[in-house]
Amino acid sequence: MTRRVFRYVPFTIEQDATAEPEYEARCVSGDESECGAESGTHSGPGPVEEWQRKHTQETGHRRYRRNFGDYAVMQPLAELAELARASGGTA
Ligand SMILES: [Zn+2]
């Protein structure tokens, strides 16, 4: 039997700063069918919460499904070290 050797490359996981995170909510109030009203997509939680408050005030609906999404980038540690060396350089 041969033994395969994998070289392990360590990565850090970082939020992609070039893509905005996405916050949204959908009203799931209702007994037989959901209301289904949607907040739309926003780059922060504030406008979504504001929309919920307004929707609850207008309709009395109180139950929401919230979604959050963002983008993650795998960054090899070796590359980071190289970047640090390049930018930290000669003064
Ligand atoms: Zn509703």
PDB file of the backbone (N, CA, C, O) and the ligand in Angstrom, with CONECT records:
HET     ZN  A 101       1
ATOM      1  N   MET A   1       0.829  -1.209   0.000  1.00  0.00           N
ATOM      2  CA  MET A   1       0.000   0.000   0.000  1.00  0.00           C
ATOM      3  C   MET A   1       0.865   1.262   0.000  1.00  0.00           C
ATOM      4  O   MET A   1       1.846   1.360   0.738  1.00  0.00           O
ATOM      5  N   THR A   2       0.493   2.199  -0.819  1.00  0.00           N
ATOM      6  CA  THR A   2       1.233   3.456  -0.819  1.00  0.00           C
ATOM      7  C   THR A   2       0.509   4.475   0.044  1.00  0.00           C
ATOM      8  O   THR A   2      -0.716   4.473   0.168  1.00  0.00           O
ATOM      9  N   ARG A   3       1.277   5.303   0.606  1.00  0.00           N
ATOM     10  CA  ARG A   3       0.719   6.321   1.471  1.00  0.00           C
ATOM     11  C   ARG A   3       0.759   7.646   0.729  1.00  0.00           C
ATOM     12  O   ARG A   3       1.822   8.108   0.314  1.00  0.00           O
ATOM     13  N   ARG A   4      -0.403   8.249   0.569  1.00  0.00           N
ATOM     14  CA  ARG A   4      -0.430   9.537  -0.136  1.00  0.00           C
ATOM     15  C   ARG A   4      -0.261  10.669   0.865  1.00  0.00           C
ATOM     16  O   ARG A   4      -0.900  10.708   1.917  1.00  0.00           O
ATOM     17  N   VAL A   5       0.599  11.560   0.509  1.00  0.00           N
ATOM     18  CA  VAL A   5       0.857  12.688   1.403  1.00  0.00           C
ATOM     19  C   VAL A   5       0.205  13.945   0.827  1.00  0.00           C
ATOM     20  O   VAL A   5       0.532  14.384  -0.275  1.00  0.00           O
ATOM     21  N   PHE A   6      -0.705  14.501   1.582  1.00  0.00           N
ATOM     22  CA  PHE A   6      -1.327  15.749   1.152  1.00  0.00           C
ATOM     23  C   PHE A   6      -0.610  16.915   1.815  1.00  0.00           C
ATOM     24  O   PHE A   6      -0.334  16.913   3.015  1.00  0.00           O
ATOM     25  N   ARG A   7      -0.328  17.878   1.010  1.00  0.00           N
ATOM     26  CA  ARG A   7       0.219  19.084   1.624  1.00  0.00           C
ATOM     27  C   ARG A   7      -0.920  19.985   2.025  1.00  0.00           C
ATOM     28  O   ARG A   7      -1.731  20.386   1.190  1.00  0.00           O
ATOM     29  N   TYR A   8      -0.982  20.301   3.286  1.00  0.00           N
ATOM     30  CA  TYR A   8      -2.088  21.084   3.810  1.00  0.00           C
ATOM     31  C   TYR A   8      -1.782  22.577   3.678  1.00  0.00           C
ATOM     32  O   TYR A   8      -0.794  23.085   4.208  1.00  0.00           O
ATOM     33  N   VAL A   9      -2.665  23.252   2.956  1.00  0.00           N
ATOM     34  CA  VAL A   9      -2.485  24.699   2.796  1.00  0.00           C
ATOM     35  C   VAL A   9      -3.491  25.423   3.675  1.00  0.00           C
ATOM     36  O   VAL A   9      -4.697  25.328   3.451  1.00  0.00           O
ATOM     37  N   PRO A  10      -2.998  26.145   4.675  1.00  0.00           N
ATOM     38  CA  PRO A  10      -3.933  26.829   5.576  1.00  0.00           C
ATOM     39  C   PRO A  10      -4.544  28.083   4.947  1.00  0.00           C
ATOM     40  O   PRO A  10      -3.866  28.864   4.280  1.00  0.00           O
ATOM     41  N   PHE A  11      -5.829  28.242   5.181  1.00  0.00           N
ATOM     42  CA  PHE A  11      -6.546  29.412   4.670  1.00  0.00           C
ATOM     43  C   PHE A  11      -7.192  30.179   5.818  1.00  0.00           C
ATOM     44  O   PHE A  11      -7.539  29.594   6.844  1.00  0.00           O
ATOM     45  N   THR A  12      -7.348  31.458   5.650  1.00  0.00           N
ATOM     46  CA  THR A  12      -8.261  32.176   6.521  1.00  0.00           C
ATOM     47  C   THR A  12      -9.515  32.453   5.705  1.00  0.00           C
ATOM     48  O   THR A  12      -9.465  32.511   4.476  1.00  0.00           O
ATOM     49  N   ILE A  13     -10.624  32.621   6.384  1.00  0.00           N
ATOM     50  CA  ILE A  13     -11.879  32.917   5.699  1.00  0.00           C
ATOM     51  C   ILE A  13     -12.281  34.337   6.057  1.00  0.00           C
ATOM     52  O   ILE A  13     -12.444  34.681   7.227  1.00  0.00           O
ATOM     53  N   GLU A  14     -12.435  35.148   5.027  1.00  0.00           N
ATOM     54  CA  GLU A  14     -12.748  36.548   5.269  1.00  0.00           C
ATOM     55  C   GLU A  14     -13.988  36.967   4.511  1.00  0.00           C
ATOM     56  O   GLU A  14     -14.286  36.450   3.434  1.00  0.00           O
ATOM     57  N   GLN A  15     -14.708  37.917   5.094  1.00  0.00           N
ATOM     58  CA  GLN A  15     -15.852  38.460   4.379  1.00  0.00           C
ATOM     59  C   GLN A  15     -15.343  39.285   3.200  1.00  0.00           C
ATOM     60  O   GLN A  15     -14.419  40.086   3.345  1.00  0.00           O
ATOM     61  N   ASP A  16     -15.952  39.084   2.034  1.00  0.00           N
ATOM     62  CA  ASP A  16     -15.565  39.814   0.843  1.00  0.00           C
ATOM     63  C   ASP A  16     -16.014  41.272   0.968  1.00  0.00           C
ATOM     64  O   ASP A  16     -17.206  41.576   0.935  1.00  0.00           O
ATOM     65  N   ALA A  17     -15.032  42.167   1.113  1.00  0.00           N
ATOM     66  CA  ALA A  17     -15.352  43.577   1.337  1.00  0.00           C
ATOM     67  C   ALA A  17     -15.862  44.255   0.066  1.00  0.00           C
ATOM     68  O   ALA A  17     -16.402  45.359   0.130  1.00  0.00           O
ATOM     69  N   THR A  18     -15.697  43.606  -1.085  1.00  0.00           N
ATOM     70  CA  THR A  18     -16.128  44.223  -2.335  1.00  0.00           C
ATOM     71  C   THR A  18     -17.599  43.926  -2.633  1.00  0.00           C
ATOM     72  O   THR A  18     -18.167  44.494  -3.566  1.00  0.00           O
ATOM     73  N   ALA A  19     -18.218  43.044  -1.851  1.00  0.00           N
ATOM     74  CA  ALA A  19     -19.633  42.724  -2.066  1.00  0.00           C
ATOM     75  C   ALA A  19     -20.407  43.027  -0.796  1.00  0.00           C
ATOM     76  O   ALA A  19     -20.023  42.578   0.284  1.00  0.00           O
ATOM     77  N   GLU A  20     -21.481  43.775  -0.906  1.00  0.00           N
ATOM     78  CA  GLU A  20     -22.253  44.143   0.276  1.00  0.00           C
ATOM     79  C   GLU A  20     -23.044  42.958   0.796  1.00  0.00           C
ATOM     80  O   GLU A  20     -23.588  42.176   0.017  1.00  0.00           O
ATOM     81  N   PRO A  21     -23.110  42.821   2.146  1.00  0.00           N
ATOM     82  CA  PRO A  21     -23.981  41.787   2.703  1.00  0.00           C
ATOM     83  C   PRO A  21     -25.440  42.123   2.417  1.00  0.00           C
ATOM     84  O   PRO A  21     -25.779  43.278   2.160  1.00  0.00           O
ATOM     85  N   GLU A  22     -26.298  41.112   2.464  1.00  0.00           N
ATOM     86  CA  GLU A  22     -27.701  41.321   2.113  1.00  0.00           C
ATOM     87  C   GLU A  22     -28.616  40.931   3.269  1.00  0.00           C
ATOM     88  O   GLU A  22     -28.546  39.820   3.793  1.00  0.00           O
ATOM     89  N   TYR A  23     -29.460  41.858   3.644  1.00  0.00           N
ATOM     90  CA  TYR A  23     -30.441  41.622   4.702  1.00  0.00           C
ATOM     91  C   TYR A  23     -31.830  41.725   4.092  1.00  0.00           C
ATOM     92  O   TYR A  23     -32.095  42.630   3.301  1.00  0.00           O
ATOM     93  N   GLU A  24     -32.715  40.808   4.455  1.00  0.00           N
ATOM     94  CA  GLU A  24     -34.094  40.924   4.005  1.00  0.00           C
ATOM     95  C   GLU A  24     -35.020  40.157   4.931  1.00  0.00           C
ATOM     96  O   GLU A  24     -34.588  39.270   5.667  1.00  0.00           O
ATOM     97  N   ALA A  25     -36.294  40.507   4.888  1.00  0.00           N
ATOM     98  CA  ALA A  25     -37.290  39.826   5.704  1.00  0.00           C
ATOM     99  C   ALA A  25     -38.558  39.629   4.892  1.00  0.00           C
ATOM    100  O   ALA A  25     -38.868  40.407   3.990  1.00  0.00           O
ATOM    101  N   ARG A  26     -39.290  38.564   5.234  1.00  0.00           N
ATOM    102  CA  ARG A  26     -40.568  38.288   4.580  1.00  0.00           C
ATOM    103  C   ARG A  26     -41.590  38.012   5.670  1.00  0.00           C
ATOM    104  O   ARG A  26     -41.320  37.279   6.621  1.00  0.00           O
ATOM    105  N   CYS A  27     -42.736  38.592   5.525  1.00  0.00           N
ATOM    106  CA  CYS A  27     -43.793  38.375   6.509  1.00  0.00           C
ATOM    107  C   CYS A  27     -44.393  36.985   6.322  1.00  0.00           C
ATOM    108  O   CYS A  27     -44.889  36.647   5.247  1.00  0.00           O
ATOM    109  N   VAL A  28     -44.337  36.169   7.410  1.00  0.00           N
ATOM    110  CA  VAL A  28     -44.892  34.818   7.323  1.00  0.00           C
ATOM    111  C   VAL A  28     -46.102  34.674   8.248  1.00  0.00           C
ATOM    112  O   VAL A  28     -46.456  33.573   8.668  1.00  0.00           O
ATOM    113  N   SER A  29     -46.719  35.805   8.552  1.00  0.00           N
ATOM    114  CA  SER A  29     -47.910  35.760   9.387  1.00  0.00           C
ATOM    115  C   SER A  29     -49.094  35.225   8.588  1.00  0.00           C
ATOM    116  O   SER A  29     -49.130  35.325   7.362  1.00  0.00           O
ATOM    117  N   GLY A  30     -50.035  34.670   9.288  1.00  0.00           N
ATOM    118  CA  GLY A  30     -51.235  34.158   8.620  1.00  0.00           C
ATOM    119  C   GLY A  30     -51.426  32.692   8.934  1.00  0.00           C
ATOM    120  O   GLY A  30     -50.449  31.949   9.027  1.00  0.00           O
ATOM    121  N   ASP A  31     -52.662  32.259   9.099  1.00  0.00           N
ATOM    122  CA  ASP A  31     -52.920  30.892   9.514  1.00  0.00           C
ATOM    123  C   ASP A  31     -52.851  29.915   8.344  1.00  0.00           C
ATOM    124  O   ASP A  31     -52.120  28.926   8.405  1.00  0.00           O
ATOM    125  N   GLU A  32     -53.600  30.183   7.291  1.00  0.00           N
ATOM    126  CA  GLU A  32     -53.664  29.219   6.207  1.00  0.00           C
ATOM    127  C   GLU A  32     -52.655  29.519   5.111  1.00  0.00           C
ATOM    128  O   GLU A  32     -52.074  28.605   4.525  1.00  0.00           O
ATOM    129  N   SER A  33     -52.452  30.780   4.840  1.00  0.00           N
ATOM    130  CA  SER A  33     -51.413  31.130   3.867  1.00  0.00           C
ATOM    131  C   SER A  33     -50.638  32.330   4.385  1.00  0.00           C
ATOM    132  O   SER A  33     -51.185  33.216   5.041  1.00  0.00           O
ATOM    133  N   GLU A  34     -49.348  32.333   4.071  1.00  0.00           N
ATOM    134  CA  GLU A  34     -48.500  33.422   4.542  1.00  0.00           C
ATOM    135  C   GLU A  34     -48.846  34.724   3.840  1.00  0.00           C
ATOM    136  O   GLU A  34     -49.272  34.740   2.686  1.00  0.00           O
ATOM    137  N   CYS A  35     -48.654  35.798   4.561  1.00  0.00           N
ATOM    138  CA  CYS A  35     -48.845  37.118   3.986  1.00  0.00           C
ATOM    139  C   CYS A  35     -47.899  37.315   2.803  1.00  0.00           C
ATOM    140  O   CYS A  35     -48.319  37.735   1.725  1.00  0.00           O
ATOM    141  N   GLY A  36     -46.609  37.007   3.017  1.00  0.00           N
ATOM    142  CA  GLY A  36     -45.653  37.021   1.909  1.00  0.00           C
ATOM    143  C   GLY A  36     -45.074  38.384   1.561  1.00  0.00           C
ATOM    144  O   GLY A  36     -44.272  38.490   0.633  1.00  0.00           O
ATOM    145  N   ALA A  37     -45.460  39.420   2.280  1.00  0.00           N
ATOM    146  CA  ALA A  37     -44.905  40.743   1.993  1.00  0.00           C
ATOM    147  C   ALA A  37     -43.397  40.736   2.238  1.00  0.00           C
ATOM    148  O   ALA A  37     -42.925  40.124   3.197  1.00  0.00           O
ATOM    149  N   GLU A  38     -42.649  41.409   1.380  1.00  0.00           N
ATOM    150  CA  GLU A  38     -41.190  41.378   1.477  1.00  0.00           C
ATOM    151  C   GLU A  38     -40.588  42.764   1.653  1.00  0.00           C
ATOM    152  O   GLU A  38     -41.082  43.754   1.113  1.00  0.00           O
ATOM    153  N   SER A  39     -39.508  42.807   2.423  1.00  0.00           N
ATOM    154  CA  SER A  39     -38.858  44.081   2.714  1.00  0.00           C
ATOM    155  C   SER A  39     -38.006  44.560   1.549  1.00  0.00           C
ATOM    156  O   SER A  39     -37.704  45.749   1.437  1.00  0.00           O
ATOM    157  N   GLY A  40     -37.623  43.638   0.689  1.00  0.00           N
ATOM    158  CA  GLY A  40     -36.610  43.953  -0.311  1.00  0.00           C
ATOM    159  C   GLY A  40     -35.234  43.753   0.303  1.00  0.00           C
ATOM    160  O   GLY A  40     -35.120  43.554   1.512  1.00  0.00           O
ATOM    161  N   THR A  41     -34.198  43.804  -0.507  1.00  0.00           N
ATOM    162  CA  THR A  41     -32.847  43.546  -0.026  1.00  0.00           C
ATOM    163  C   THR A  41     -32.146  44.837   0.354  1.00  0.00           C
ATOM    164  O   THR A  41     -32.167  45.817  -0.390  1.00  0.00           O
ATOM    165  N   HIS A  42     -31.517  44.819   1.539  1.00  0.00           N
ATOM    166  CA  HIS A  42     -30.793  46.000   2.015  1.00  0.00           C
ATOM    167  C   HIS A  42     -29.394  45.607   2.465  1.00  0.00           C
ATOM    168  O   HIS A  42     -29.130  44.440   2.753  1.00  0.00           O
ATOM    169  N   SER A  43     -28.499  46.586   2.523  1.00  0.00           N
ATOM    170  CA  SER A  43     -27.108  46.283   2.892  1.00  0.00           C
ATOM    171  C   SER A  43     -26.889  46.312   4.401  1.00  0.00           C
ATOM    172  O   SER A  43     -25.784  46.045   4.871  1.00  0.00           O
ATOM    173  N   GLY A  44     -27.934  46.634   5.162  1.00  0.00           N
ATOM    174  CA  GLY A  44     -27.833  46.631   6.620  1.00  0.00           C
ATOM    175  C   GLY A  44     -29.163  46.220   7.230  1.00  0.00           C
ATOM    176  O   GLY A  44     -30.184  46.210   6.542  1.00  0.00           O
ATOM    177  N   PRO A  45     -29.161  45.873   8.537  1.00  0.00           N
ATOM    178  CA  PRO A  45     -30.393  45.407   9.184  1.00  0.00           C
ATOM    179  C   PRO A  45     -31.392  46.523   9.476  1.00  0.00           C
ATOM    180  O   PRO A  45     -32.585  46.257   9.619  1.00  0.00           O
ATOM    181  N   GLY A  46     -30.918  47.776   9.567  1.00  0.00           N
ATOM    182  CA  GLY A  46     -31.772  48.897   9.957  1.00  0.00           C
ATOM    183  C   GLY A  46     -33.031  49.058   9.121  1.00  0.00           C
ATOM    184  O   GLY A  46     -34.135  49.035   9.665  1.00  0.00           O
ATOM    185  N   PRO A  47     -32.890  49.220   7.814  1.00  0.00           N
ATOM    186  CA  PRO A  47     -34.068  49.421   6.972  1.00  0.00           C
ATOM    187  C   PRO A  47     -35.040  48.239   7.009  1.00  0.00           C
ATOM    188  O   PRO A  47     -36.250  48.416   6.862  1.00  0.00           O
ATOM    189  N   VAL A  48     -34.502  47.037   7.205  1.00  0.00           N
ATOM    190  CA  VAL A  48     -35.367  45.848   7.274  1.00  0.00           C
ATOM    191  C   VAL A  48     -36.227  45.904   8.534  1.00  0.00           C
ATOM    192  O   VAL A  48     -37.425  45.623   8.492  1.00  0.00           O
ATOM    193  N   GLU A  49     -35.595  46.274   9.671  1.00  0.00           N
ATOM    194  CA  GLU A  49     -36.351  46.372  10.917  1.00  0.00           C
ATOM    195  C   GLU A  49     -37.395  47.473  10.841  1.00  0.00           C
ATOM    196  O   GLU A  49     -38.506  47.337  11.353  1.00  0.00           O
ATOM    197  N   GLU A  50     -37.018  48.554  10.198  1.00  0.00           N
ATOM    198  CA  GLU A  50     -37.952  49.659  10.034  1.00  0.00           C
ATOM    199  C   GLU A  50     -39.165  49.217   9.218  1.00  0.00           C
ATOM    200  O   GLU A  50     -40.305  49.547   9.545  1.00  0.00           O
ATOM    201  N   TRP A  51     -38.897  48.464   8.151  1.00  0.00           N
ATOM    202  CA  TRP A  51     -39.979  47.944   7.318  1.00  0.00           C
ATOM    203  C   TRP A  51     -40.895  47.022   8.134  1.00  0.00           C
ATOM    204  O   TRP A  51     -42.118  47.081   8.003  1.00  0.00           O
ATOM    205  N   GLN A  52     -40.290  46.164   8.982  1.00  0.00           N
ATOM    206  CA  GLN A  52     -41.080  45.254   9.817  1.00  0.00           C
ATOM    207  C   GLN A  52     -42.013  46.031  10.745  1.00  0.00           C
ATOM    208  O   GLN A  52     -43.197  45.716  10.867  1.00  0.00           O
ATOM    209  N   ARG A  53     -41.444  47.067  11.405  1.00  0.00           N
ATOM    210  CA  ARG A  53     -42.253  47.871  12.330  1.00  0.00           C
ATOM    211  C   ARG A  53     -43.438  48.491  11.612  1.00  0.00           C
ATOM    212  O   ARG A  53     -44.560  48.490  12.119  1.00  0.00           O
ATOM    213  N   LYS A  54     -43.172  49.024  10.418  1.00  0.00           N
ATOM    214  CA  LYS A  54     -44.212  49.683   9.640  1.00  0.00           C
ATOM    215  C   LYS A  54     -45.273  48.660   9.224  1.00  0.00           C
ATOM    216  O   LYS A  54     -46.473  48.914   9.329  1.00  0.00           O
ATOM    217  N   HIS A  55     -44.807  47.498   8.748  1.00  0.00           N
ATOM    218  CA  HIS A  55     -45.732  46.472   8.282  1.00  0.00           C
ATOM    219  C   HIS A  55     -46.597  45.962   9.436  1.00  0.00           C
ATOM    220  O   HIS A  55     -47.793  45.723   9.265  1.00  0.00           O
ATOM    221  N   THR A  56     -45.983  45.797  10.613  1.00  0.00           N
ATOM    222  CA  THR A  56     -46.742  45.337  11.777  1.00  0.00           C
ATOM    223  C   THR A  56     -47.776  46.378  12.196  1.00  0.00           C
ATOM    224  O   THR A  56     -48.905  46.052  12.562  1.00  0.00           O
ATOM    225  N   GLN A  57     -47.356  47.638  12.129  1.00  0.00           N
ATOM    226  CA  GLN A  57     -48.267  48.718  12.492  1.00  0.00           C
ATOM    227  C   GLN A  57     -49.474  48.755  11.542  1.00  0.00           C
ATOM    228  O   GLN A  57     -50.604  48.998  11.965  1.00  0.00           O
ATOM    229  N   GLU A  58     -49.214  48.512  10.268  1.00  0.00           N
ATOM    230  CA  GLU A  58     -50.279  48.609   9.275  1.00  0.00           C
ATOM    231  C   GLU A  58     -51.191  47.391   9.263  1.00  0.00           C
ATOM    232  O   GLU A  58     -52.385  47.511   8.987  1.00  0.00           O
ATOM    233  N   THR A  59     -50.631  46.206   9.563  1.00  0.00           N
ATOM    234  CA  THR A  59     -51.383  44.971   9.361  1.00  0.00           C
ATOM    235  C   THR A  59     -51.628  44.170  10.629  1.00  0.00           C
ATOM    236  O   THR A  59     -52.514  43.316  10.659  1.00  0.00           O
ATOM    237  N   GLY A  60     -50.845  44.439  11.687  1.00  0.00           N
ATOM    238  CA  GLY A  60     -50.934  43.630  12.889  1.00  0.00           C
ATOM    239  C   GLY A  60     -50.143  42.334  12.777  1.00  0.00           C
ATOM    240  O   GLY A  60     -50.105  41.546  13.722  1.00  0.00           O
ATOM    241  N   HIS A  61     -49.511  42.109  11.631  1.00  0.00           N
ATOM    242  CA  HIS A  61     -48.700  40.888  11.448  1.00  0.00           C
ATOM    243  C   HIS A  61     -47.444  40.950  12.307  1.00  0.00           C
ATOM    244  O   HIS A  61     -46.814  42.001  12.424  1.00  0.00           O
ATOM    245  N   ARG A  62     -47.080  39.808  12.911  1.00  0.00           N
ATOM    246  CA  ARG A  62     -45.966  39.841  13.868  1.00  0.00           C
ATOM    247  C   ARG A  62     -44.870  38.817  13.630  1.00  0.00           C
ATOM    248  O   ARG A  62     -43.906  38.761  14.392  1.00  0.00           O
ATOM    249  N   ARG A  63     -44.999  38.004  12.587  1.00  0.00           N
ATOM    250  CA  ARG A  63     -44.006  36.939  12.413  1.00  0.00           C
ATOM    251  C   ARG A  63     -43.306  37.098  11.068  1.00  0.00           C
ATOM    252  O   ARG A  63     -43.943  37.227  10.023  1.00  0.00           O
ATOM    253  N   TYR A  64     -41.964  37.086  11.129  1.00  0.00           N
ATOM    254  CA  TYR A  64     -41.178  37.315   9.924  1.00  0.00           C
ATOM    255  C   TYR A  64     -40.101  36.254   9.764  1.00  0.00           C
ATOM    256  O   TYR A  64     -39.592  35.707  10.743  1.00  0.00           O
ATOM    257  N   ARG A  65     -39.772  35.980   8.538  1.00  0.00           N
ATOM    258  CA  ARG A  65     -38.609  35.134   8.256  1.00  0.00           C
ATOM    259  C   ARG A  65     -37.511  36.059   7.759  1.00  0.00           C
ATOM    260  O   ARG A  65     -37.700  36.799   6.794  1.00  0.00           O
ATOM    261  N   ARG A  66     -36.344  36.011   8.434  1.00  0.00           N
ATOM    262  CA  ARG A  66     -35.257  36.901   8.053  1.00  0.00           C
ATOM    263  C   ARG A  66     -34.146  36.126   7.350  1.00  0.00           C
ATOM    264  O   ARG A  66     -33.818  34.999   7.721  1.00  0.00           O
ATOM    265  N   ASN A  67     -33.584  36.755   6.336  1.00  0.00           N
ATOM    266  CA  ASN A  67     -32.454  36.167   5.617  1.00  0.00           C
ATOM    267  C   ASN A  67     -31.266  37.101   5.649  1.00  0.00           C
ATOM    268  O   ASN A  67     -31.389  38.318   5.512  1.00  0.00           O
ATOM    269  N   PHE A  68     -30.105  36.484   5.837  1.00  0.00           N
ATOM    270  CA  PHE A  68     -28.866  37.248   5.758  1.00  0.00           C
ATOM    271  C   PHE A  68     -27.917  36.503   4.836  1.00  0.00           C
ATOM    272  O   PHE A  68     -27.789  35.282   4.918  1.00  0.00           O
ATOM    273  N   GLY A  69     -27.265  37.229   3.973  1.00  0.00           N
ATOM    274  CA  GLY A  69     -26.302  36.591   3.097  1.00  0.00           C
ATOM    275  C   GLY A  69     -25.072  37.460   2.923  1.00  0.00           C
ATOM    276  O   GLY A  69     -25.169  38.685   2.854  1.00  0.00           O
ATOM    277  N   ASP A  70     -23.917  36.819   2.853  1.00  0.00           N
ATOM    278  CA  ASP A  70     -22.723  37.573   2.505  1.00  0.00           C
ATOM    279  C   ASP A  70     -21.786  36.674   1.701  1.00  0.00           C
ATOM    280  O   ASP A  70     -22.066  35.495   1.484  1.00  0.00           O
ATOM    281  N   TYR A  71     -20.682  37.248   1.271  1.00  0.00           N
ATOM    282  CA  TYR A  71     -19.730  36.517   0.452  1.00  0.00           C
ATOM    283  C   TYR A  71     -18.449  36.318   1.245  1.00  0.00           C
ATOM    284  O   TYR A  71     -17.980  37.229   1.928  1.00  0.00           O
ATOM    285  N   ALA A  72     -17.891  35.124   1.148  1.00  0.00           N
ATOM    286  CA  ALA A  72     -16.666  34.810   1.867  1.00  0.00           C
ATOM    287  C   ALA A  72     -15.560  34.465   0.882  1.00  0.00           C
ATOM    288  O   ALA A  72     -15.794  33.840  -0.152  1.00  0.00           O
ATOM    289  N   VAL A  73     -14.362  34.884   1.225  1.00  0.00           N
ATOM    290  CA  VAL A  73     -13.203  34.612   0.378  1.00  0.00           C
ATOM    291  C   VAL A  73     -12.178  33.811   1.171  1.00  0.00           C
ATOM    292  O   VAL A  73     -11.855  34.152   2.309  1.00  0.00           O
ATOM    293  N   MET A  74     -11.673  32.751   0.564  1.00  0.00           N
ATOM    294  CA  MET A  74     -10.610  31.961   1.182  1.00  0.00           C
ATOM    295  C   MET A  74      -9.269  32.603   0.845  1.00  0.00           C
ATOM    296  O   MET A  74      -8.943  32.821  -0.321  1.00  0.00           O
ATOM    297  N   GLN A  75      -8.505  32.897   1.883  1.00  0.00           N
ATOM    298  CA  GLN A  75      -7.230  33.579   1.682  1.00  0.00           C
ATOM    299  C   GLN A  75      -6.095  32.672   2.171  1.00  0.00           C
ATOM    300  O   GLN A  75      -6.000  32.390   3.366  1.00  0.00           O
ATOM    301  N   PRO A  76      -5.235  32.216   1.252  1.00  0.00           N
ATOM    302  CA  PRO A  76      -4.123  31.375   1.712  1.00  0.00           C
ATOM    303  C   PRO A  76      -3.194  32.181   2.606  1.00  0.00           C
ATOM    304  O   PRO A  76      -2.859  33.321   2.283  1.00  0.00           O
ATOM    305  N   LEU A  77      -2.775  31.603   3.721  1.00  0.00           N
ATOM    306  CA  LEU A  77      -1.927  32.318   4.677  1.00  0.00           C
ATOM    307  C   LEU A  77      -0.605  32.745   4.049  1.00  0.00           C
ATOM    308  O   LEU A  77      -0.068  33.801   4.382  1.00  0.00           O
ATOM    309  N   ALA A  78      -0.085  31.929   3.147  1.00  0.00           N
ATOM    310  CA  ALA A  78       1.185  32.251   2.504  1.00  0.00           C
ATOM    311  C   ALA A  78       1.083  33.572   1.751  1.00  0.00           C
ATOM    312  O   ALA A  78       2.000  34.393   1.778  1.00  0.00           O
ATOM    313  N   GLU A  79      -0.077  33.764   1.065  1.00  0.00           N
ATOM    314  CA  GLU A  79      -0.277  35.002   0.315  1.00  0.00           C
ATOM    315  C   GLU A  79      -0.352  36.208   1.243  1.00  0.00           C
ATOM    316  O   GLU A  79       0.179  37.277   0.942  1.00  0.00           O
ATOM    317  N   LEU A  80      -1.028  36.013   2.384  1.00  0.00           N
ATOM    318  CA  LEU A  80      -1.142  37.092   3.360  1.00  0.00           C
ATOM    319  C   LEU A  80       0.230  37.512   3.868  1.00  0.00           C
ATOM    320  O   LEU A  80       0.528  38.700   3.989  1.00  0.00           O
ATOM    321  N   ALA A  81       1.061  36.512   4.162  1.00  0.00           N
ATOM    322  CA  ALA A  81       2.398  36.795   4.659  1.00  0.00           C
ATOM    323  C   ALA A  81       3.193  37.581   3.623  1.00  0.00           C
ATOM    324  O   ALA A  81       3.964  38.485   3.949  1.00  0.00           O
ATOM    325  N   GLU A  82       2.978  37.204   2.358  1.00  0.00           N
ATOM    326  CA  GLU A  82       3.689  37.886   1.267  1.00  0.00           C
ATOM    327  C   GLU A  82       3.245  39.349   1.175  1.00  0.00           C
ATOM    328  O   GLU A  82       4.056  40.261   1.012  1.00  0.00           O
ATOM    329  N   LEU A  83       1.909  39.539   1.286  1.00  0.00           N
ATOM    330  CA  LEU A  83       1.353  40.891   1.236  1.00  0.00           C
ATOM    331  C   LEU A  83       1.903  41.750   2.370  1.00  0.00           C
ATOM    332  O   LEU A  83       2.258  42.912   2.169  1.00  0.00           O
ATOM    333  N   ALA A  84       1.967  41.167   3.556  1.00  0.00           N
ATOM    334  CA  ALA A  84       2.442  41.894   4.732  1.00  0.00           C
ATOM    335  C   ALA A  84       3.899  42.309   4.532  1.00  0.00           C
ATOM    336  O   ALA A  84       4.311  43.405   4.913  1.00  0.00           O
ATOM    337  N   ARG A  85       4.668  41.399   3.923  1.00  0.00           N
ATOM    338  CA  ARG A  85       6.071  41.693   3.705  1.00  0.00           C
ATOM    339  C   ARG A  85       6.221  42.828   2.665  1.00  0.00           C
ATOM    340  O   ARG A  85       7.059  43.720   2.802  1.00  0.00           O
ATOM    341  N   ALA A  86       5.375  42.753   1.627  1.00  0.00           N
ATOM    342  CA  ALA A  86       5.448  43.744   0.552  1.00  0.00           C
ATOM    343  C   ALA A  86       5.075  45.132   1.032  1.00  0.00           C
ATOM    344  O   ALA A  86       5.678  46.121   0.616  1.00  0.00           O
ATOM    345  N   SER A  87       4.062  45.209   1.925  1.00  0.00           N
ATOM    346  CA  SER A  87       3.569  46.513   2.343  1.00  0.00           C
ATOM    347  C   SER A  87       4.316  47.011   3.585  1.00  0.00           C
ATOM    348  O   SER A  87       4.372  48.214   3.839  1.00  0.00           O
ATOM    349  N   GLY A  88       4.877  46.096   4.340  1.00  0.00           N
ATOM    350  CA  GLY A  88       5.538  46.468   5.579  1.00  0.00           C
ATOM    351  C   GLY A  88       6.974  46.944   5.383  1.00  0.00           C
ATOM    352  O   GLY A  88       7.647  47.370   6.321  1.00  0.00           O
ATOM    353  N   GLY A  89       7.406  46.858   4.166  1.00  0.00           N
ATOM    354  CA  GLY A  89       8.786  46.955   3.714  1.00  0.00           C
ATOM    355  C   GLY A  89       9.720  48.024   4.220  1.00  0.00           C
ATOM    356  O   GLY A  89       9.893  48.192   5.428  1.00  0.00           O
ATOM    357  N   THR A  90      10.317  48.739   3.307  1.00  0.00           N
ATOM    358  CA  THR A  90      11.460  49.600   3.620  1.00  0.00           C
ATOM    359  C   THR A  90      11.037  51.027   3.865  1.00  0.00           C
ATOM    360  O   THR A  90      10.399  51.643   3.011  1.00  0.00           O
ATOM    361  N   ALA A  91      11.381  51.559   5.011  1.00  0.00           N
ATOM    362  CA  ALA A  91      11.017  52.950   5.305  1.00  0.00           C
ATOM    363  C   ALA A  91      12.259  53.798   5.450  1.00  0.00           C
ATOM    364  O   ALA A  91      12.161  55.000   5.699  1.00  0.00           O
TER     365      ALA A  91
HETATM  366 ZN    ZN A 101     -47.835  40.618   6.575  1.00  0.00          ZN2+
END
